[in-house]
Amino acid sequence: MKTKGLRTNKINIVTLGCSKNLVDSEVLFTQLRGNGMAVTHESKKDDANIVVINTCGFIDNAKEESINTILRYVDAKDAGIVDKLYVTGCLSHRYKDELEVEMPTVDAWFGTNELPRLLKTLRADYKHELVGERLLTTPAHYAYLKISEGCDRP
Ligand code: SF4
């Protein structure tokens, strides 16, 4: 997928919330790399023209952090720094219908179980041979293990 201008596409994945979200981001990261795409995680540089925010929808503070992060990238899109902005994760899963009305600048919203649709939107194939594979974003001496779906926090 080429976005406007002659920029080479690079995807930055931004992860909020708990270790389950981090695992989901690592799976997305792996699939995108497996498709030969340029992808970073939590890049602090403004060097990615496509951003995927993996949100948390737990308590109010976490929701607020997710909304503020989305708004920061909405501003980046308005400023022409970002071409495409996608939101996934728990907040998007729960409030997608309301949020897409409130924030039309976001190009698409995804639920927590919509990895294939997210990949398709990013022009990537869902690679079955990579199921169970993860490129880790944590330091080399530890990794999270996801043992269930859904939020454990009441
Ligand atoms: S809503 Fe729950 S499962 Fe989702 S990121 Fe937040 S704490 Fe994790």
Backbone and ligand atoms as CSV (ligand in chain L), in Angstrom:
chain,resi,resn,atom,element,x,y,z
A,1,MET,N,N,0.845,-1.188,0.000
A,1,MET,CA,C,0.000,0.000,0.000
A,1,MET,C,C,0.881,1.239,0.000
A,2,LYS,N,N,0.709,2.098,-0.972
A,2,LYS,CA,C,1.413,3.379,-0.995
A,2,LYS,C,C,0.429,4.445,-0.571
A,3,THR,N,N,0.821,5.249,0.385
A,3,THR,CA,C,-0.048,6.347,0.777
A,3,THR,C,C,0.402,7.586,0.026
A,4,LYS,N,N,-0.204,8.723,0.351
A,4,LYS,CA,C,0.051,9.917,-0.450
A,4,LYS,C,C,1.530,10.300,-0.450
A,5,GLY,N,N,1.913,11.000,-1.536
A,5,GLY,CA,C,3.300,11.395,-1.651
A,5,GLY,C,C,4.155,10.200,-2.035
A,6,LEU,N,N,5.469,10.377,-1.902
A,6,LEU,CA,C,6.388,9.322,-2.314
A,6,LEU,C,C,7.005,8.633,-1.115
A,7,ARG,N,N,6.398,8.779,0.042
A,7,ARG,CA,C,6.945,8.153,1.240
A,7,ARG,C,C,6.896,6.646,1.131
A,8,THR,N,N,7.951,6.015,1.644
A,8,THR,CA,C,7.927,4.560,1.741
A,8,THR,C,C,7.155,4.212,2.998
A,9,ASN,N,N,6.261,3.263,2.878
A,9,ASN,CA,C,5.426,2.941,4.026
A,9,ASN,C,C,6.204,2.289,5.153
A,10,LYS,N,N,5.950,2.774,6.339
A,10,LYS,CA,C,6.510,2.168,7.544
A,10,LYS,C,C,5.415,2.224,8.605
A,11,ILE,N,N,5.246,1.123,9.300
A,11,ILE,CA,C,4.157,1.010,10.277
A,11,ILE,C,C,4.728,1.048,11.684
A,12,ASN,N,N,4.153,1.891,12.516
A,12,ASN,CA,C,4.522,1.922,13.932
A,12,ASN,C,C,3.361,1.372,14.759
A,13,ILE,N,N,3.641,0.372,15.585
A,13,ILE,CA,C,2.619,-0.187,16.469
A,13,ILE,C,C,2.818,0.427,17.847
A,14,VAL,N,N,1.757,1.016,18.381
A,14,VAL,CA,C,1.797,1.629,19.705
A,14,VAL,C,C,0.940,0.774,20.636
A,15,THR,N,N,1.513,0.320,21.736
A,15,THR,CA,C,0.787,-0.603,22.616
A,15,THR,C,C,0.486,0.037,23.959
A,16,LEU,N,N,-0.771,0.007,24.346
A,16,LEU,CA,C,-1.210,0.489,25.659
A,16,LEU,C,C,-1.791,-0.700,26.426
A,17,GLY,N,N,-1.963,-0.521,27.735
A,17,GLY,CA,C,-2.617,-1.572,28.511
A,17,GLY,C,C,-1.657,-2.620,29.026
A,18,CYS,N,N,-2.145,-3.844,29.111
A,18,CYS,CA,C,-1.434,-4.891,29.842
A,18,CYS,C,C,-0.599,-5.782,28.909
A,19,SER,N,N,-0.001,-6.813,29.514
A,19,SER,CA,C,0.871,-7.718,28.763
A,19,SER,C,C,0.111,-8.504,27.691
A,20,LYS,N,N,-1.213,-8.676,27.865
A,20,LYS,CA,C,-1.977,-9.366,26.813
A,20,LYS,C,C,-1.953,-8.544,25.528
A,21,ASN,N,N,-2.100,-7.245,25.703
A,21,ASN,CA,C,-2.043,-6.370,24.532
A,21,ASN,C,C,-0.662,-6.413,23.891
A,22,LEU,N,N,0.358,-6.482,24.731
A,22,LEU,CA,C,1.718,-6.536,24.195
A,22,LEU,C,C,1.906,-7.803,23.354
A,23,VAL,N,N,1.378,-8.910,23.847
A,23,VAL,CA,C,1.475,-10.166,23.079
A,23,VAL,C,C,0.741,-10.006,21.736
A,24,ASP,N,N,-0.459,-9.406,21.776
A,24,ASP,CA,C,-1.203,-9.200,20.521
A,24,ASP,C,C,-0.403,-8.319,19.557
A,25,SER,N,N,0.255,-7.289,20.109
A,25,SER,CA,C,1.073,-6.414,19.255
A,25,SER,C,C,2.256,-7.181,18.670
A,26,GLU,N,N,2.839,-8.065,19.455
A,26,GLU,CA,C,3.968,-8.857,18.954
A,26,GLU,C,C,3.523,-9.802,17.831
A,27,VAL,N,N,2.318,-10.330,17.963
A,27,VAL,CA,C,1.783,-11.196,16.902
A,27,VAL,C,C,1.566,-10.373,15.622
A,28,LEU,N,N,0.987,-9.185,15.774
A,28,LEU,CA,C,0.792,-8.298,14.623
A,28,LEU,C,C,2.140,-7.945,13.991
A,29,PHE,N,N,3.090,-7.596,14.844
A,29,PHE,CA,C,4.447,-7.258,14.410
A,29,PHE,C,C,5.034,-8.407,13.569
A,30,THR,N,N,4.869,-9.614,14.066
A,30,THR,CA,C,5.408,-10.796,13.386
A,30,THR,C,C,4.755,-11.004,12.029
A,31,GLN,N,N,3.432,-10.846,11.987
A,31,GLN,CA,C,2.717,-11.026,10.721
A,31,GLN,C,C,3.161,-9.977,9.695
A,32,LEU,N,N,3.311,-8.739,10.147
A,32,LEU,CA,C,3.691,-7.672,9.212
A,32,LEU,C,C,5.113,-7.884,8.702
A,33,ARG,N,N,6.021,-8.240,9.611
A,33,ARG,CA,C,7.397,-8.533,9.182
A,33,ARG,C,C,7.406,-9.723,8.226
A,34,GLY,N,N,6.555,-10.704,8.523
A,34,GLY,CA,C,6.462,-11.885,7.666
A,34,GLY,C,C,5.971,-11.563,6.268
A,35,ASN,N,N,5.292,-10.418,6.150
A,35,ASN,CA,C,4.844,-9.934,4.849
A,35,ASN,C,C,5.877,-9.020,4.202
A,36,GLY,N,N,7.036,-8.920,4.849
A,36,GLY,CA,C,8.109,-8.093,4.288
A,36,GLY,C,C,7.919,-6.608,4.471
A,37,MET,N,N,7.062,-6.226,5.435
A,37,MET,CA,C,6.781,-4.800,5.616
A,37,MET,C,C,7.729,-4.177,6.629
A,38,ALA,N,N,7.979,-2.898,6.474
A,38,ALA,CA,C,8.783,-2.146,7.439
A,38,ALA,C,C,7.882,-1.822,8.626
A,39,VAL,N,N,8.272,-2.281,9.791
A,39,VAL,CA,C,7.415,-2.099,10.971
A,39,VAL,C,C,8.273,-1.863,12.213
A,40,THR,N,N,7.804,-0.984,13.081
A,40,THR,CA,C,8.502,-0.721,14.339
A,40,THR,C,C,7.488,-0.821,15.473
A,41,HIS,N,N,8.014,-0.930,16.684
A,41,HIS,CA,C,7.138,-0.946,17.853
A,41,HIS,C,C,7.528,0.203,18.757
A,42,GLU,N,N,6.555,1.048,19.082
A,42,GLU,CA,C,6.784,2.173,19.999
A,42,GLU,C,C,7.911,3.078,19.523
A,43,SER,N,N,7.939,3.357,18.235
A,43,SER,CA,C,8.983,4.244,17.728
A,43,SER,C,C,8.778,5.651,18.282
A,44,LYS,N,N,9.848,6.227,18.783
A,44,LYS,CA,C,9.755,7.593,19.318
A,44,LYS,C,C,10.012,8.622,18.222
A,45,LYS,N,N,10.529,8.123,17.082
A,45,LYS,CA,C,10.778,9.050,15.976
A,45,LYS,C,C,9.498,9.138,15.137
A,46,ASP,N,N,9.342,10.239,14.458
A,46,ASP,CA,C,8.192,10.365,13.563
A,46,ASP,C,C,8.554,9.801,12.197
A,47,ASP,N,N,9.011,8.535,12.186
A,47,ASP,CA,C,9.498,7.987,10.923
A,47,ASP,C,C,8.536,6.965,10.319
A,48,ALA,N,N,7.350,6.811,10.914
A,48,ALA,CA,C,6.374,5.870,10.364
A,48,ALA,C,C,5.166,6.658,9.869
A,49,ASN,N,N,4.741,6.357,8.668
A,49,ASN,CA,C,3.594,7.093,8.115
A,49,ASN,C,C,2.271,6.382,8.361
A,50,ILE,N,N,2.352,5.165,8.908
A,50,ILE,CA,C,1.133,4.419,9.253
A,50,ILE,C,C,1.247,4.026,10.723
A,51,VAL,N,N,0.196,4.288,11.482
A,51,VAL,CA,C,0.243,3.995,12.919
A,51,VAL,C,C,-0.937,3.095,13.290
A,52,VAL,N,N,-0.632,2.060,14.071
A,52,VAL,CA,C,-1.676,1.182,14.627
A,52,VAL,C,C,-1.588,1.310,16.149
A,53,ILE,N,N,-2.655,1.767,16.768
A,53,ILE,CA,C,-2.671,1.908,18.228
A,53,ILE,C,C,-3.475,0.758,18.818
A,54,ASN,N,N,-2.840,0.016,19.711
A,54,ASN,CA,C,-3.484,-1.119,20.378
A,54,ASN,C,C,-3.911,-0.633,21.762
A,55,THR,N,N,-5.207,-0.383,21.927
A,55,THR,CA,C,-5.710,0.343,23.093
A,55,THR,C,C,-6.136,-0.552,24.254
A,56,CYS,N,N,-6.278,0.083,25.400
A,56,CYS,CA,C,-6.806,-0.557,26.615
A,56,CYS,C,C,-8.144,0.093,26.956
A,57,GLY,N,N,-9.105,-0.721,27.377
A,57,GLY,CA,C,-10.422,-0.178,27.719
A,57,GLY,C,C,-10.793,-0.455,29.158
A,58,PHE,N,N,-9.800,-0.630,29.990
A,58,PHE,CA,C,-10.038,-0.954,31.406
A,58,PHE,C,C,-10.524,0.312,32.125
A,59,ILE,N,N,-10.070,0.613,33.293
A,59,ILE,CA,C,-10.593,1.737,34.087
A,59,ILE,C,C,-10.455,3.077,33.364
A,60,ASP,N,N,-11.107,4.101,33.941
A,60,ASP,CA,C,-11.159,5.408,33.285
A,60,ASP,C,C,-9.782,5.951,32.913
A,61,ASN,N,N,-8.795,5.772,33.803
A,61,ASN,CA,C,-7.460,6.297,33.508
A,61,ASN,C,C,-6.884,5.656,32.252
A,62,ALA,N,N,-7.112,4.349,32.112
A,62,ALA,CA,C,-6.585,3.630,30.944
A,62,ALA,C,C,-7.319,4.077,29.685
A,63,LYS,N,N,-8.639,4.276,29.806
A,63,LYS,CA,C,-9.406,4.755,28.648
A,63,LYS,C,C,-8.920,6.140,28.236
A,64,GLU,N,N,-8.685,6.968,29.250
A,64,GLU,CA,C,-8.235,8.337,28.978
A,64,GLU,C,C,-6.872,8.313,28.273
A,65,GLU,N,N,-5.985,7.443,28.750
A,65,GLU,CA,C,-4.669,7.351,28.117
A,65,GLU,C,C,-4.809,6.909,26.657
A,66,SER,N,N,-5.718,5.947,26.420
A,66,SER,CA,C,-5.936,5.486,25.044
A,66,SER,C,C,-6.484,6.618,24.177
A,67,ILE,N,N,-7.486,7.330,24.692
A,67,ILE,CA,C,-8.087,8.432,23.920
A,67,ILE,C,C,-7.035,9.512,23.635
A,68,ASN,N,N,-6.246,9.857,24.663
A,68,ASN,CA,C,-5.218,10.894,24.468
A,68,ASN,C,C,-4.181,10.465,23.438
A,69,THR,N,N,-3.839,9.181,23.452
A,69,THR,CA,C,-2.864,8.684,22.466
A,69,THR,C,C,-3.457,8.761,21.063
A,70,ILE,N,N,-4.719,8.354,20.936
A,70,ILE,CA,C,-5.372,8.446,19.616
A,70,ILE,C,C,-5.384,9.903,19.153
A,71,LEU,N,N,-5.742,10.822,20.065
A,71,LEU,CA,C,-5.832,12.238,19.684
A,71,LEU,C,C,-4.466,12.792,19.261
A,72,ARG,N,N,-3.410,12.291,19.928
A,72,ARG,CA,C,-2.062,12.746,19.550
A,72,ARG,C,C,-1.759,12.355,18.099
A,73,TYR,N,N,-2.176,11.161,17.723
A,73,TYR,CA,C,-1.912,10.729,16.346
A,73,TYR,C,C,-2.924,11.316,15.350
A,74,VAL,N,N,-4.110,11.673,15.841
A,74,VAL,CA,C,-5.045,12.421,14.984
A,74,VAL,C,C,-4.392,13.754,14.611
A,75,ASP,N,N,-3.769,14.405,15.600
A,75,ASP,CA,C,-3.058,15.666,15.322
A,75,ASP,C,C,-1.927,15.432,14.328
A,76,ALA,N,N,-1.197,14.322,14.502
A,76,ALA,CA,C,-0.087,14.014,13.592
A,76,ALA,C,C,-0.616,13.786,12.174
A,77,LYS,N,N,-1.780,13.181,12.074
A,77,LYS,CA,C,-2.366,12.978,10.746
A,77,LYS,C,C,-2.789,14.321,10.149
A,78,ASP,N,N,-3.430,15.154,10.982
A,78,ASP,CA,C,-3.833,16.483,10.500
A,78,ASP,C,C,-2.621,17.294,10.040
A,79,ALA,N,N,-1.479,17.070,10.699
A,79,ALA,CA,C,-0.252,17.808,10.353
A,79,ALA,C,C,0.492,17.182,9.174
A,80,GLY,N,N,-0.015,16.079,8.659
A,80,GLY,CA,C,0.621,15.443,7.500
A,80,GLY,C,C,1.799,14.551,7.844
A,81,ILE,N,N,2.008,14.305,9.149
A,81,ILE,CA,C,3.135,13.440,9.555
A,81,ILE,C,C,2.747,11.974,9.384
A,82,VAL,N,N,1.487,11.690,9.630
A,82,VAL,CA,C,0.954,10.325,9.519
A,82,VAL,C,C,-0.075,10.301,8.390
A,83,ASP,N,N,-0.014,9.261,7.569
A,83,ASP,CA,C,-0.974,9.138,6.471
A,83,ASP,C,C,-2.199,8.314,6.859
A,84,LYS,N,N,-1.962,7.243,7.593
A,84,LYS,CA,C,-3.060,6.338,7.950
A,84,LYS,C,C,-3.005,6.030,9.441
A,85,LEU,N,N,-4.163,6.039,10.066
A,85,LEU,CA,C,-4.238,5.795,11.504
A,85,LEU,C,C,-5.309,4.737,11.778
A,86,TYR,N,N,-4.887,3.660,12.434
A,86,TYR,CA,C,-5.805,2.563,12.745
A,86,TYR,C,C,-5.781,2.295,14.243
A,87,VAL,N,N,-6.932,1.928,14.775
A,87,VAL,CA,C,-7.022,1.666,16.213
A,87,VAL,C,C,-7.608,0.276,16.433
A,88,THR,N,N,-6.946,-0.478,17.294
A,88,THR,CA,C,-7.412,-1.819,17.629
A,88,THR,C,C,-7.379,-1.972,19.151
A,89,GLY,N,N,-7.607,-3.178,19.633
A,89,GLY,CA,C,-7.511,-3.428,21.073
A,89,GLY,C,C,-8.824,-3.259,21.819
A,90,CYS,N,N,-8.725,-3.289,23.117
A,90,CYS,CA,C,-9.915,-3.421,23.976
A,90,CYS,C,C,-10.853,-2.217,23.926
A,91,LEU,N,N,-10.303,-1.011,23.923
A,91,LEU,CA,C,-11.179,0.171,23.873
A,91,LEU,C,C,-11.945,0.185,22.553
A,92,SER,N,N,-11.238,-0.070,21.479
A,92,SER,CA,C,-11.862,-0.096,20.161
A,92,SER,C,C,-12.912,-1.212,20.083
A,93,HIS,N,N,-12.582,-2.348,20.675
A,93,HIS,CA,C,-13.509,-3.485,20.678
A,93,HIS,C,C,-14.836,-3.109,21.354
A,94,ARG,N,N,-14.741,-2.408,22.472
A,94,ARG,CA,C,-15.944,-2.091,23.249
A,94,ARG,C,C,-16.722,-0.895,22.728
A,95,TYR,N,N,-16.002,0.116,22.219
A,95,TYR,CA,C,-16.670,1.393,21.916
A,95,TYR,C,C,-16.554,1.816,20.457
A,96,LYS,N,N,-16.264,0.846,19.596
A,96,LYS,CA,C,-16.013,1.153,18.190
A,96,LYS,C,C,-17.098,2.045,17.565
A,97,ASP,N,N,-18.370,1.706,17.790
A,97,ASP,CA,C,-19.442,2.434,17.123
A,97,ASP,C,C,-19.464,3.902,17.536
A,98,GLU,N,N,-19.273,4.156,18.845
A,98,GLU,CA,C,-19.270,5.542,19.320
A,98,GLU,C,C,-18.022,6.276,18.845
A,99,LEU,N,N,-16.876,5.572,18.932
A,99,LEU,CA,C,-15.607,6.231,18.624
A,99,LEU,C,C,-15.487,6.606,17.150
A,100,GLU,N,N,-16.031,5.772,16.270
A,100,GLU,CA,C,-15.867,6.131,14.857
A,100,GLU,C,C,-16.696,7.354,14.491
A,101,VAL,N,N,-17.751,7.615,15.277
A,101,VAL,CA,C,-18.515,8.852,15.066
A,101,VAL,C,C,-17.736,10.037,15.632
A,102,GLU,N,N,-17.172,9.841,16.830
A,102,GLU,CA,C,-16.463,10.929,17.523
A,102,GLU,C,C,-15.146,11.289,16.852
A,103,MET,N,N,-14.469,10.292,16.268
A,103,MET,CA,C,-13.128,10.553,15.718
A,103,MET,C,C,-13.029,10.067,14.277
A,104,PRO,N,N,-13.660,10.795,13.364
A,104,PRO,CA,C,-13.672,10.338,11.967
A,104,PRO,C,C,-12.305,10.364,11.283
A,105,THR,N,N,-11.336,11.026,11.891
A,105,THR,CA,C,-9.989,11.063,11.292
A,105,THR,C,C,-9.322,9.694,11.322
A,106,VAL,N,N,-9.720,8.874,12.299
A,106,VAL,CA,C,-9.170,7.512,12.362
A,106,VAL,C,C,-9.691,6.739,11.154
A,107,ASP,N,N,-8.795,6.074,10.454
A,107,ASP,CA,C,-9.185,5.423,9.199
A,107,ASP,C,C,-10.001,4.158,9.409
A,108,ALA,N,N,-9.725,3.418,10.474
A,108,ALA,CA,C,-10.530,2.217,10.741
A,108,ALA,C,C,-10.310,1.754,12.174
A,109,TRP,N,N,-11.344,1.110,12.702
A,109,TRP,CA,C,-11.332,0.592,14.077
A,109,TRP,C,C,-11.494,-0.918,14.023
A,110,PHE,N,N,-10.833,-1.606,14.936
A,110,PHE,CA,C,-10.862,-3.075,14.921
A,110,PHE,C,C,-11.092,-3.609,16.329
A,111,GLY,N,N,-11.762,-4.749,16.403
A,111,GLY,CA,C,-11.927,-5.428,17.680
A,111,GLY,C,C,-10.726,-6.310,17.986
A,112,THR,N,N,-10.717,-6.879,19.180
A,112,THR,CA,C,-9.554,-7.664,19.612
A,112,THR,C,C,-9.393,-8.976,18.829
A,113,ASN,N,N,-10.470,-9.410,18.186
A,113,ASN,CA,C,-10.379,-10.680,17.438
A,113,ASN,C,C,-10.403,-10.460,15.928
A,114,GLU,N,N,-9.949,-9.289,15.513
A,114,GLU,CA,C,-10.032,-8.965,14.083
A,114,GLU,C,C,-8.660,-8.806,13.424
A,115,LEU,N,N,-7.702,-9.591,13.869
A,115,LEU,CA,C,-6.371,-9.517,13.271
A,115,LEU,C,C,-6.395,-9.731,11.752
A,116,PRO,N,N,-7.114,-10.738,11.230
A,116,PRO,CA,C,-7.110,-10.914,9.774
A,116,PRO,C,C,-7.624,-9.676,9.027
A,117,ARG,N,N,-8.685,-9.032,9.567
A,117,ARG,CA,C,-9.219,-7.833,8.886
A,117,ARG,C,C,-8.226,-6.678,8.978
A,118,LEU,N,N,-7.569,-6.554,10.138
A,118,LEU,CA,C,-6.555,-5.503,10.292
A,118,LEU,C,C,-5.422,-5.710,9.289
A,119,LEU,N,N,-4.955,-6.954,9.161
A,119,LEU,CA,C,-3.876,-7.241,8.217
A,119,LEU,C,C,-4.310,-6.947,6.784
A,120,LYS,N,N,-5.540,-7.316,6.474
A,120,LYS,CA,C,-6.041,-7.069,5.124
A,120,LYS,C,C,-6.057,-5.573,4.837
A,121,THR,N,N,-6.482,-4.786,5.825
A,121,THR,CA,C,-6.515,-3.329,5.658
A,121,THR,C,C,-5.112,-2.773,5.437
A,122,LEU,N,N,-4.133,-3.406,6.083
A,122,LEU,CA,C,-2.734,-2.976,5.930
A,122,LEU,C,C,-2.086,-3.587,4.683
A,123,ARG,N,N,-2.902,-4.266,3.881
A,123,ARG,CA,C,-2.438,-4.931,2.651
A,123,ARG,C,C,-1.430,-6.038,2.953
A,124,ALA,N,N,-1.676,-6.736,4.030
A,124,ALA,CA,C,-0.816,-7.873,4.399
A,124,ALA,C,C,-1.682,-9.130,4.431
A,125,ASP,N,N,-1.055,-10.259,4.151
A,125,ASP,CA,C,-1.763,-11.545,4.223
A,125,ASP,C,C,-1.653,-12.103,5.638
A,126,TYR,N,N,-2.715,-12.762,6.055
A,126,TYR,CA,C,-2.634,-13.492,7.328
A,126,TYR,C,C,-1.854,-14.769,7.057
A,127,LYS,N,N,-0.676,-14.867,7.641
A,127,LYS,CA,C,0.202,-16.002,7.338
A,127,LYS,C,C,0.007,-17.108,8.383
A,128,HIS,N,N,-0.679,-18.153,7.969
A,128,HIS,CA,C,-0.981,-19.259,8.888
A,128,HIS,C,C,0.293,-19.924,9.409
A,129,GLU,N,N,1.339,-19.919,8.584
A,129,GLU,CA,C,2.593,-20.555,9.007
A,129,GLU,C,C,3.265,-19.783,10.152
A,130,LEU,N,N,2.789,-18.552,10.402
A,130,LEU,CA,C,3.381,-17.761,11.490
A,130,LEU,C,C,2.552,-17.806,12.769
A,131,VAL,N,N,1.447,-18.551,12.748
A,131,VAL,CA,C,0.633,-18.677,13.965
A,131,VAL,C,C,1.487,-19.346,15.042
A,132,GLY,N,N,1.531,-18.720,16.207
A,132,GLY,CA,C,2.365,-19.237,17.293
A,132,GLY,C,C,3.747,-18.604,17.323
A,133,GLU,N,N,4.096,-17.857,16.268
A,133,GLU,CA,C,5.400,-17.172,16.227
A,133,GLU,C,C,5.236,-15.757,16.778
A,134,ARG,N,N,6.274,-15.276,17.433
A,134,ARG,CA,C,6.232,-13.893,17.935
A,134,ARG,C,C,7.624,-13.296,17.914
A,135,LEU,N,N,7.736,-12.111,17.351
A,135,LEU,CA,C,8.953,-11.331,17.502
A,135,LEU,C,C,8.793,-10.574,18.807
A,136,LEU,N,N,9.682,-10.781,19.743
A,136,LEU,CA,C,9.513,-10.198,21.072
A,136,LEU,C,C,9.937,-8.741,21.085
A,137,THR,N,N,9.185,-7.958,21.852
A,137,THR,CA,C,9.531,-6.537,22.023
A,137,THR,C,C,10.116,-6.295,23.413
A,138,THR,N,N,10.125,-7.324,24.236
A,138,THR,CA,C,10.658,-7.209,25.594
A,138,THR,C,C,12.167,-7.467,25.575
A,139,PRO,N,N,12.891,-7.097,26.662
A,139,PRO,CA,C,14.314,-7.439,26.743
A,139,PRO,C,C,14.508,-8.952,26.607
A,140,ALA,N,N,15.704,-9.354,26.198
A,140,ALA,CA,C,15.956,-10.754,25.814
A,140,ALA,C,C,15.714,-11.750,26.940
A,141,HIS,N,N,15.768,-11.314,28.207
A,141,HIS,CA,C,15.685,-12.278,29.294
A,141,HIS,C,C,14.252,-12.595,29.730
A,142,TYR,N,N,13.232,-11.968,29.140
A,142,TYR,CA,C,11.876,-12.389,29.477
A,142,TYR,C,C,10.907,-12.151,28.321
A,143,ALA,N,N,9.769,-12.899,28.399
A,143,ALA,CA,C,8.696,-12.738,27.412
A,143,ALA,C,C,7.391,-13.065,28.107
A,144,TYR,N,N,6.320,-12.439,27.681
A,144,TYR,CA,C,5.011,-12.736,28.263
A,144,TYR,C,C,4.389,-13.937,27.564
A,145,LEU,N,N,3.585,-14.659,28.324
A,145,LEU,CA,C,2.857,-15.803,27.789
A,145,LEU,C,C,1.372,-15.511,27.968
A,146,LYS,N,N,0.625,-15.537,26.866
A,146,LYS,CA,C,-0.810,-15.264,26.951
A,146,LYS,C,C,-1.538,-16.585,27.108
A,147,ILE,N,N,-2.251,-16.750,28.245
A,147,ILE,CA,C,-2.877,-18.045,28.488
A,147,ILE,C,C,-4.407,-17.974,28.364
A,148,SER,N,N,-4.963,-16.776,28.156
A,148,SER,CA,C,-6.406,-16.682,27.946
A,148,SER,C,C,-6.726,-15.401,27.207
A,149,GLU,N,N,-7.900,-15.389,26.571
A,149,GLU,CA,C,-8.384,-14.167,25.916
A,149,GLU,C,C,-9.242,-13.397,26.912
A,150,GLY,N,N,-9.469,-12.131,26.634
A,150,GLY,CA,C,-10.338,-11.316,27.481
A,150,GLY,C,C,-9.582,-10.684,28.621
A,151,CYS,N,N,-10.224,-9.680,29.222
A,151,CYS,CA,C,-9.598,-8.924,30.297
A,151,CYS,C,C,-9.817,-9.610,31.637
A,152,ASP,N,N,-8.736,-9.765,32.398
A,152,ASP,CA,C,-8.847,-10.386,33.730
A,152,ASP,C,C,-9.227,-9.365,34.797
A,153,ARG,N,N,-9.159,-8.109,34.403
A,153,ARG,CA,C,-9.352,-7.071,35.432
A,153,ARG,C,C,-10.846,-6.777,35.561
A,154,PRO,N,N,-11.331,-6.770,36.765
A,154,PRO,CA,C,-12.778,-6.611,36.943
A,154,PRO,C,C,-13.229,-5.187,36.630
L,1,SF4,S1,S,-8.777,-3.849,28.837
L,1,SF4,FE1,FE,-7.865,-5.480,30.073
L,1,SF4,S2,S,-7.044,-6.989,28.594
L,1,SF4,FE2,FE,-7.401,-5.052,27.497
L,1,SF4,S3,S,-5.413,-4.040,27.562
L,1,SF4,FE3,FE,-6.642,-3.240,29.247
L,1,SF4,S4,S,-6.079,-4.489,31.022
L,1,SF4,FE4,FE,-5.374,-5.583,29.160
